[in-house]
Amino acid sequence: MLKEKEGLACVILNYNDSETTLSLINKIKTYEILDYIVIVDNQSSDNSLEKLRKIQTSKIIVICSEKNGGYGYGNNYGIWYIKENLKNIRYVLIANPDTMFEENLIKELKYLMGQHPNCVIAAPEHMNTIQDVAWKEISARRFILQSSYVFCRIFGRKEKYTKEELKRQNYKVDMVLGALLLIEIDKFIKMGMYDEGIFLYTEETVIGKRAKKYQYETRLLPETTYQHTHSVTISKAYRSALKQKKLNLKSDLYYLKKYCGLSGVTLGMTKLYFVLAVLEMYPIQAYLFLKNMFIRKLQ
């Protein structure tokens, strides 16, 4: 029996990638700490929903969103389902289908949140990808500049924390990668959840900024590891790096207008800069294509 308001459910968002989702489910379905696993099919255009419904149990729940409204919309849909239909759930683990993690990691995340009552988001510190797990909020100017591939290569896309900084502030951070994170459901709903105006990308920056606005904490769990095959599902849905770039910039522009107050001439100049950021992708993609072709010939 669940302890009152201490239960933990997992939300997994699927879109046209039931194979990856099923692989994760098979890994975690026996985890005792998970009271429920809620799979949200985000209006897949293949037969994902049919496949996923075959594995339903009293613990594994498969639902379908009303539309494909993007990453934030799909996860919000699952969170609201849990809030309205499952009793005594306090924590929700949001897991991308392309992650793999051990049960003990979830236990440690839950314990961390219990030690910090004002914490709304907790995430593991390390994983096997080049992506940075946590980063600082940056100025609108820096945010705009890093949208260029060239500037990003020079200055980096995110402002990292040093180990000393993390230890000094007890692993309290501004933003964390959203592939695997634990949320406290009532606080997360109160701060506005994911912004459904963003289809994909930039949602991690937004929830970090929203948490800070409500004076909630985002924390890292130090010295922990999980596997993440970065962007497997995204790459299947958007195979072109150019399409991914355009979608990313669209989300960035939304963030800059709504959360940084960009308007007028500055907004117009930013749009022009983003056009240039897209155009620079063409020679880069051509170079990478020729490079890969040359490597294949050598093999």
N, C-alpha and C positions, 0 to 999 in steps of 0.2 A: 504494500500500500504506500502511495506517495505521502511524504510528509507535507503538511500544509504549506503551500507557496514555496516549496523547495525543489519541485520537479524540474526536469531538464528535457527539452525536446530539440531535435535537429531538423533544420530546413535545408533541403537540397533542391536547387533549381535546375530543371532539365529543359534543354531545347535541342531537338534533333540529335541527341547524343545519348540514347538509352544505354548503349554498350558501356560507356564510361561511368554513367550513373549506377548501373547494375554492379559494376566492379566495386565501387565504393560501398554500396549497400551490402554486398556479400561480405565485405570486410568488417563492417561495424554493426550488423544486425544483432549480434549476440552481446554487445556491450551492455552491461547491466545498468550503467549510469544513464543511458539513454532511455527515457520512459516512452518516448515516441520518436519515430522518424517520419517526417512529413515531406513527401516528394511533390514539388509543384511543377507540373508540366506547363511550360509557358507557350501554349498553343503551338506545339510542334507540327510541322507540315509533313512529317514522316509517320511511321507507325509506332513511335515512342510510347505514346499513352497506352496503347493496347498491350505492349510488352510489359510496361511497368505495372499495370493493373493486375497482371498475373501473379505478382509477388506480394500482393496485399495481405496483411495479417492484422490482428488487433493492435500490433505495435507499429507496423509499416502502413502508413496512410498515403494514398495517391490521390491528389486533387488536380484539377485543371483550371488555370486562370481564365478569366473572361476574355482576355486579349493578350497579344504579345506586346506588352508595354515596356519591355526592357528588363534589365537586371534588377534595378531597384523596385520596380512595380511587382515583379515576380516574387521577390523576397518579402516585400510588404504583404503580399497576398497570403503567403504562408504564415507570416507572423500574426496577421489578423485572424487567420483560421485557428491558430493555436490559442490566441487570447479568447476567442468567442466559443470554442468548442471543446477545449481540453482543460480539465480542472487542475489547479494547484501547480501550474507551470510558472516558474520564476525566471528561468534562464533558457535562452535559445542559442544553440550552436548553429551558425551560418557557415555551411561548408560547400565550396565549389565541388562539382563532380570529379574534377581532376586532382583532388587531394587524397592523401592517405595518411592516417594518423592512428596512434595507439589510444586505448581507453584511458590509460594513466594520464595522458596529456589533457584530456577533458576534465578529469578529476582535479588536476593541478590548476587549470583555468578557473574552475568553479571555486576552489579554495581561495585563490587569489582575489576573486571578486568578493567573497565573503569577508576577507580581511580588510577590504576597502569599500565601505558602504556607499560611497559616492561614485564608485566606478560604474560606468555604463557599458564600456567596451573593453574586452581583454583579448590579447592575441599572443601567440607564441613568438619568441624572439628570433629564432633561426629557422631556415629551411634550405632545400637544395636548389636554389635558383639565384640568378644574378640580381634579381629585384631587391631593392631595399625594403625591409619590413616596416620600418618606422621613419618618419621624417617630420621636419618642422614646418609650420605654416610660413609661407613666404609672401612677399609683397606682390601686388598685382603686376608690377613692372617685371619682376623676376619670373613670375608665372607666365607672362606673355612671351618673354625671351626664350624660355626653355621649350616652347612649342616648336622651335626650329630644330631640325636634326643636327645641323652644324653647331649651333649654340649649345644644344644639349650635350653634344660630344665634348665640348670645351669646358662647360661649367657644371654639367651634371643636371639631371632632371629634378632631383630632389636635394634638399639640404639635409645632410645626414647628421645624426647625433654621434658624438664620440662615445667611447666606452665610459670615459670619465664622467661625461654629462649624464648618461643614463644612470650610472650608479649614484651620482650626486642627487638626482631628483627622484630616486627610488623607482626608476623605470616608468615614470609618468611622462607621456609623450603627447604630441599634437594629433598626429594621424598615423594609422596603421594600414597595412595591406589587407584587403578584404577577402582574401581567398579562404581564410579560416579564422573566425573570431566568435567569441562568446559575448552575448548581450544580455543585459538585465531588461526584461521585456517591458515593464511598466515605465521605466525611465526612457527607454528607447522610443516608445510610443509618445511619451510626453514631449520629447525634443523634436518630434516631427518625422522620425524614421528616415527612410531613404527618400530623396527628392525624386518624384516620379516624372519630373520634367526632363530628367537626364535618362537617356536610353541605355547608354553604356559608356564606361570610363568616367573618371573624375568623381564618382560617387563616394569614394573613400575620403577625399578631401572635404567633401560637403558634410558627411556625418561627423568628421572630426571637428569641423568648424561649428556645427550645430551643438555638439556636446560641450564645447568650450563656452558657447553662448549661454547654455543652461548651467554652467559651472559644474558639469559632470566631468569625471576623469576617464581618460583612455590610458590603459596600462599594458606594458609588455610583461610576459612571463619569461624571465631570463633563463638562458641555457636550456632551451627546449628545441626539439626538432620535429618536423613533419615533411612529408614529400609533397611536392606540387609540380606537376607537369604544366608549366605556365602556358595559359591561353589555348589549351587543347580545344575546348568547346568553341571559343571565339574564332579560332582559326578555321574550324569546320564550317561555321556559319558565314564568316567573312574571309575568304581565302586570299583575297588581294590585300597586300600591305597598304596599298593606296586607299582602299575603302576603309580600312581600319583607321588610317590617319585622318581621313575626312570626318569620320564619326567621332574620333577623339577630339578634334578641334571644335566640332559643333558643341560638344559637351563643355569644353573649356570656355567657349564664348558665352554659353548659358551661365556658367559659374561666375565669370567676370562681370556680366551684366547684373545678375541677381544678388550676388554675395559681395562683390567688390564695388558696385555702384558705377561701373563703366558706362559712359554715355557720350553723346555729342561727337566732337572731333576725335577724341581719344578712342572711342568705340570704332569710328570709321577707319582710323589708322590701324587699329588692331585687326580689323577684318582684312585690310590690305596685306598686313604682315602674315596673316594666316593663309591667304592665297599664295603668297610666296613660299610659305612653309610646305604647301601642297606641291607646288611646282618643282621644288628642289628634290622631291621624292622621285621624279621621273628619271633623271640621270643616275640617282642612287640605285634605283631598281634595275636599270639597264646594266650598271656596273656589276651588281651582285649576280645578275643572270649570266653575264659573260664570264664572270669569275667561276661560278659553279659549273658552267659548261666546260670551261678549260680544265677544271679539276677532274671532272668526269672523264674527259678524254685521256688525261694522264693516267687514270686508274685502269 
